[in-house]
Amino acid sequence: MSRIRSLFEIKTNRVLNVYCTAGYPQLNSTLDVMKALQENGADLIELGMPYSDPLADGPVIQHSSTIALANGMTIETLFAQLKDARKEINVPIILMGYMNPVLQYGFERFCKEAAAVGVDGLILPDLPEYEFETEYGAIIKANGLDFIFLVTPETSQERIKKLDSLSTGFLYAVSSSSTTGSDKNMTDVNAYLQKLKAMQLNNPVLVGFGIKDKQTFDTACAHANGAIIGTAYIKALEGTNNVAAATKAFLEGVLK
């Protein structure tokens, strides 16, 4: 059983997945950020691989990617940083990114090296379902990695069931069809999450986009297994010289 699936066996609700950009705020911040997240209550760590054209990301995460790239972050550097991460990091690690840099690195090589450094799963929003089924899914599975698909309020029930059947680990419920960091009408989000819950999907559901504080986290958790926070945490790290203190203060505000 994967680390992600094991987590959901132990903890069925209020699962907190926190997104951070690898190489932000400093190139060598990655492990410090991960340790601080683990120590202060994050159940999953979603590591963003910075990319110059991140389609699903809002301005805050785009800016963090720009800084990380300027700092010198690459996939090679990230894998080097993660080489000994499992000596200290016990929570599941997910890599989130886009197909272009992964394909340039070599998809099979990427999956093999990700697994070797203890990565548990992948989120690649621009990997189409057809290509996943016909080409890339087998490589991901062969390397023991979970793959998480995204669904939105506009995704049909038929397609939700299909993506749920292809996903392992969990299903990522995007709260609305916008970019990360946008404010959401949580009443509409509730109706959408209730619909997903009624479908009795195979995978646990984590909701993301617009989750930023205790109120939105609690609301998301009322109808899902947990939530994903990204933009608000990146903002909390902006300009800080003390990743541990900034992370502690931020997560206390969400989980208190």
C-alpha positions, -999 to +999 in steps of 0.1 A: +000+000+000+013+034-009+021+061+017-008+082+004-033+053+006-019+044+041-025+080+052-061+079+042-066+045+059-054+061+092-069+096+088-102+097+068-110+134+073-093+168+079-063+157+058-042+188+051-020+188+019+002+219+017+017+231-016+051+246-017+074+256-046+107+238-047+135+262-044+114+290-028+120+313-011+157+303-015+172+276-037+181+256-006+148+262+013+131+231-001+140+206+028+136+233+055+101+241+042+092+204+041+105+197+076+086+228+089+054+216+072+057+181+087+065+194+122+035+217+122+007+194+111+008+190+073-003+154+064+009+156+028+035+178+010+028+188-025+061+200-040+057+223-070+083+220-098+087+255-110+079+261-147+078+293-168+042+287-180+021+272-152-014+271-167-033+264-135-014+287-112-024+321-101+000+351-098+014+343-064+025+308-073+036+319-107+058+345-089+072+319-066+081+298-096+098+327-113+119+333-082+127+295-078+138+293-115+160+325-110+174+308-079+185+279-102+159+253-094+158+224-119+144+189-118+180+176-114+186+200-085+153+190-069+161+153-070+195+160-055+178+179-027+154+150-021+181+123-022+182+120+016+148+136+024+134+103+037+158+103+066+137+131+080+104+133+061+078+107+068+047+122+053+038+115+017+055+136-010+037+145-042+054+163-072+032+188-090+042+202-123+037+203-161+045+179-188+070+201-209+099+200-184+092+164-174+093+153-211+125+173-216+140+154-187+127+121-200+094+108-186+106+073-177+138+087-162+118+112-142+095+086-128+123+062-119+143+090-102+113+103-084+105+069-069+142+064-060+142+096-038+110+086-021+083+105-040+049+090-036+028+105-063+024+129-092+000+157-102+005+167-139-026+188-148-018+190-185-013+152-190-044+142-210-065+112-200-059+095-233-021+098-232-022+086-196-041+055-205-022+047-237+014+057-228+023+073-195+001+056-169+020+023-173+053+040-167+039+057-136+025+025-122+057+005-130+076+029-107+051+025-079+039+061-081+003+073-075-012+096-100-038+122-091-063+136-116-081+169-112-119+175-115-138+207-115-175+217-110-179+216-148-166+181-151-194+157-161-204+129-137-193+104-164-159+119-167-155+123-129-161+085-126-136+079-153-109+101-138-116+085-104-111+051-119-077+062-133-065+080-102-047+064-072-040+081-039-068+107-040-089+128-064-081+165-066-114+185-066-107+219-080-132+243-063-138+263-094-125+266-130-101+294-122-065+296-112-051+290-078-055+318-052-089+331-064-116+338-039-145+313-040-182+313-032-180+285-006-218+279-009-213+269-045-183+248-035-203+230-008-229+220-034-202+207-057-185+187-029-218+173-018-224+160-053-189+144-053-196+128-019-229+114-032-211+097-061-193+073-037-161+076-055-132+050-052-107+076-040-107+101-011-113+137-022-092+167-014-104+201-024-081+228-036-080+264-050-092+291-026-085+272+007-065+298+027-074+298+064-093+279+092-127+289+079-122+277+044-103+246+055-132+237+079-158+243+052-139+222+027-135+194+052-173+193+059-179+175+026-144+161+016-116+141+032-095+172+034-081+202+016-051+216-003-035+249+006-010+266-017-012+303-024-018+314+012+012+294+024+034+308-004+023+343+007+033+334+043+068+325+031+073+356+011+102+377+023+107+356+054+142+348+068+127+322+092+108+294+073+102+274+105+085+304+124+065+315+093+052+279+087+044+274+124+024+306+126+006+299+093-004+263+101-015+272+137-039+297+121-054+269+099-055+240+123-061+257+157 
